């Protein structure tokens, strides 16, 4: 089967046009997660932002950098499970909106077997890409070291050539595995590598589709920045947290709650739009390559 890269690339906008209420549900899911995160970590986040602001324009010591990185890492560790679950629910919702459009209740969102399988395949792919990236650039590093012992210029040249080759391999692998989520969703089994056969011979069209979807996503991001700018200037947005260092979560929410809510609502809406723009094309490509009916 074949598919039109340009046709699939705009599937996200068609999803929004057909089901505008779904965007409301997806935005609400983002708002709930934002609220949960700030409710748990508003105080520590204010401390981190204040520390970051105090280090601007200075030469921080290794100890200060290490402490700041440790703080940010703790946020990542604590926030990663929440983001993975939210991502699985929303990615499955996008796939459902394209592959099972009749199941539109609750903005296509569910919490069941489909979402667990999408979560599993997302984690598997993340581990695979991390391992492949480390392997490739370890090889590049060794090759550069060996070549650099012969001649510095040769070492630099080898680093550039092999570095670009490593990036090309990662892009190729990303494209070949890009339909894993819709495949897992549709086939109801965890199949991170099954799409290798499906995407064979379609690497360039899929890459072109992804590039178009990415550009559309950037346009949505620019629009979000323009819309959010006056709100951020009026309320302080997320930046106001730096001035609230040392206060309790309740005090922070009492002082900055309105601004944070406005910032969160705007970002949630545009995040939901970007979700559709980025992920729906891959479900559309999977549908066309599998020859599934378009309901």
N, C-alpha and C positions, 0 to 999 in steps of 0.2 A: 504494500500500500504506500501511497505518497501523501504528502500534505503541503499546504501552502504556508510558508514561514510567516509571511506578512499577515495572512488571514488569522493564523493562530496567535500571533503576537498581540493582537488587539482583543483577544477573548476576555480579558479582564474588564474592559470597558463595556462589553456586551453583558457580562455578568452583573455589573452595576446597573446598567439600564434595565435589565429584565427583573432584577431583584434589589431595588434600592433599600428595602427594609433590612436586607441581610447586612448591609454596611452599618446600619444602626446597631444591630446585635453584635457585630464584630467590634465596633468602636466601644460598645458597652463592656465587652470582655476585656478590652485593653484598659478601660477606666477602672474596672474592678481590680485588675492586677496592679495598676499604678497605685491605687488607694491602699492595697494590701502592702505593697513594698514601702510606701512612705509611712504607713502606720507602724510598720515594724522597724524601719531603719532611718526615719527622718533625723533623729538626733545624731547618730554616727555619720550620716551623709553630710549633715551641716558641718561637722568637725572636719571631714575630709575636704570639703569644698573650701572651708576657711584656711586650712593648711595649704592647699594648692594655691589659693589666692596670695597667701603670704610669701610663697616661694617665687612668685612671678617677679622677674627683673633682678633676681639674686642668683648667686651661685650656690645651690643647695649642696650640703655635704652628703657623702654616700649613705650615712646613717639616716638622714632625713628622706632621701629618695627611697631607701629600703623600707622605712616605716610607712611612707605613702603608698608604695607598691603593695605592701602587706595589707593595708587597709582596703585598697581597691580589690585585691585578690579575695579578701573575705567577703566583699559584696558579691563578687562573681560566683563564689562557691555557694553562697546562700541564695542568690537569685537565679542560678542556673537551673535547678529543678523546676522552679515556677515558670521560667521562660520556656523550658523544654515541653512542659505539659501544655502551656498556652499555645505554643507553636504547633504541637501535634493536633490539638483541637481545631485550630484555625486552618492549618494546612489541609486537614481532612474535610473541613467545611468547604474550602475552595474546590477541592476535588469533587465533593458531592454536588456542588452547584453546577459543575460541568458534566459530570458523568451520571448523576442521578438527580436531575433538576426537579423532579416531582417531589422530592423529600425536602421541601423548603421550610418546614416548620422550624421556629427558633433560629432563623438565619442559617439553616443547614448545619447547625452545631449540635453535636452529640457528645457523649462521654461513654464509650463502649469499646468493643473489640476493634473497630476500624481505627479508632484513635490510638489504642495501645499498639497496634501493628505499625501505624505511622510513626509513633514515638520510637519504637524499636528500630525501624529501618533508618530513622534520622540519626539515632545514636551510633548505629553500625557504620553508616556512611561517614559520620564525623570522625570516628576512630580510624577508618580506612584512610581518609584524606590526611589526617594528622600523621599517621605512620608513613604514608607515601611521601608526604612533604619532607618529613625528617630524613627519610632515606635518600631522597633525591638531592637535597641540599647538603647532606653529609658527604655524598659522593662528590658534589661540586667542590666542597671545602677541601677534601683530600686531594682532588685533582689540582686545585689552585695551589695548595701547599707544595705539591711535588713539582709543578711547573715553575712556581716561584723560586724554587731552589736553583733552577737552571738560569732563569732570567726574569726579572720583575715585570717587564713588559709582556712577556709571554704569559706569565701568571695572570696578569690583568685580562689579557685577551681570552685566555681559557675560562676565566671566571665569568666574563660577559657572555661568551658563546654558550657555555654549559648552563649558566643561569637562565638564559632565554630558552634553552632547550627544556630545562626543568619546568619553567612556567608553561611552555607549550604542552608538555605532557600532562600537567595538572588541568589545563583547560580542556584538553582532549578527554581526559578521564571524567571531568565534571559533566561534559556534554553527553558522553556515553552512559552515564549513570543518572542523568537529569530526569528521567521518567520513572525513577524508582518509587517515588511516593504515589503518583496516580496508579502505577501498576500494582503496588501493594494494596492500595485502597480497593481497586476494582477486582483483583483476583482473590482478595481476602486471605492472603498469605504473605509472610515476610519474604520479599524477593528483591533484595538490593541489587543483585547482579543479573537478574533475568532480562533486563532491558538491553543488555549488550547486543543480543541478536536483533531486537526490535529496532535499535538505533543504527544498526550497521548500514552504511551507505547514505545516512542522513545527517552526518556530523556537521557539515557546513550549513545546511538549512536550519538545523537546531541551534547552532551557534548564532546565525543571523537573527533568528527569532529571539534568542536570549538578549542579544545586543539591543534590538528594538525595544523589547520590554524594559530593559534597564534604562534606556534613554527616556521612555515614558515615565518610569518611576522617578527619575531625577527631575523631570518637569513637575510632577506632583509634589516632590520635596521642595522645589523652589516656590511653588504656589503656597505650600504650607508655611514656609518661612515668611513670605510676604503677608499672609493672613495673621500669623502669630506675632509679627513684629510689634504692631501697636498694642496688643494685649500685654506682651512682655515688657514693653516700655512703660505701660501704665501700672502694672502690678509687680514688676521685678522678675516674674516667672521663677524658674529654678535657681537663678543666680542669687536671689535674695536669701537663700539658705545660709550662705557664707556669713552673713551678718548675725545669724541666730545661733551661732556656735555656743554650746554650753547650756542651752535651754532644753527642757524636756520635750518629748514628742507632742504632748498636749499643748504646751505653750507655743511650739512652732506651728502647729496646725491652727491654733487660735489666731496667731499673728499673720501667717502667710497662707492660710487655708484657701481663701478666695483666689489668690493668684495661682496657687498650685492647681486648684481645680480647673481654672480657665486654661492654664498651660496643658494640663492633662487631657482635657476635653478636646482641644484643638489637635493635639498630637495624636490622640486616639482616632479621631475621624480620618485624618490623613494617613495614619498607619494602616487603617482598614482599607483605604483606597489603594495604597501601595501594595498591600497584601494581594488584592485581586489582580492588580496590574502585573505583578511579578510572577505569581504562581499559577494563575488560570491558564496562561498560554501553554504550559507544560502538560496540563490535563487535556487541553484541546488537541495538542500534538499527539498525545497517547491515544486519544479517541480516534483520530483520523488514521493513525498508523495501524491501529487494531481493527479498523473498519467497523467501529461501533456506531449504532444509530444516533443521530443528533435529535434528541427529544425537543 
